[in-house]
Amino acid sequence: MWSRRARSGDQYCTSASFSGAICGWTVDAAQVNITYSNGEIGRNEVRSRNKQGWCTRPGDSGGSIFTASSSGVTAKGVHNGGGGGGSDHYGGLLDQCHEIFTDIWDIYYGLPGYLA
């Protein structure tokens, strides 16, 4: 588990069932409220935007957010939403990727148990 909450500038990777592992994400803003296309509001979310390359896809929700280094993999959160990249899910200059996740610390404090 990360030693602190996500902050602007943090680098991370996503891993999900449809998109697989995608690295190169950078936190744009942390602890923000997000209004989804269906009108629901996600509170205290972490947001990344303006990434070129492969984007997350519908069905990736619940995937892991992590960092990887020579010392191992560290959990950072859980993927909630995102998109961009048009029909091929590849973000270019005009249709860049965006991603939203719940910080691991909100999960830790909100649910019983420990990360194994």
Secondary structure as the mmCIF struct_conf table of DSSP 4:
data_model
#
loop_
_struct_conf.conf_type_id
_struct_conf.id
_struct_conf.beg_label_comp_id
_struct_conf.beg_label_asym_id
_struct_conf.beg_label_seq_id
_struct_conf.end_label_comp_id
_struct_conf.end_label_asym_id
_struct_conf.end_label_seq_id
BEND BEND1 SER A 3 ARG A 4
TURN_TY1_P TURN_TY1_P1 SER A 8 GLY A 9
STRN STRN1 GLN A 11 ALA A 16
TURN_TY1_P TURN_TY1_P2 SER A 17 SER A 19
STRN STRN2 GLY A 20 THR A 26
STRN STRN3 ALA A 29 THR A 35
TURN_TY1_P TURN_TY1_P3 SER A 37 ASN A 38
BEND BEND2 GLY A 39 GLY A 39
STRN STRN4 ILE A 41 LYS A 51
STRN STRN5 GLY A 53 TRP A 54
TURN_TY1_P TURN_TY1_P4 PRO A 58 GLY A 59
TURN_TY1_P TURN_TY1_P5 SER A 61 GLY A 62
STRN STRN6 SER A 64 SER A 69
TURN_TY1_P TURN_TY1_P6 SER A 70 SER A 71
STRN STRN7 GLY A 72 GLY A 83
BEND BEND3 GLY A 85 GLY A 85
HELX_RH_3T_P HELX_RH_3T_P1 GLY A 86 ASP A 88
TURN_TY1_P TURN_TY1_P7 HIS A 89 HIS A 89
STRN STRN8 TYR A 90 GLY A 91
BEND BEND4 LEU A 93 ASP A 95
STRN STRN9 CYS A 97 ASP A 103
HELX_RH_AL_P HELX_RH_AL_P1 ILE A 104 GLY A 110
BEND BEND5 LEU A 111 GLY A 113
#
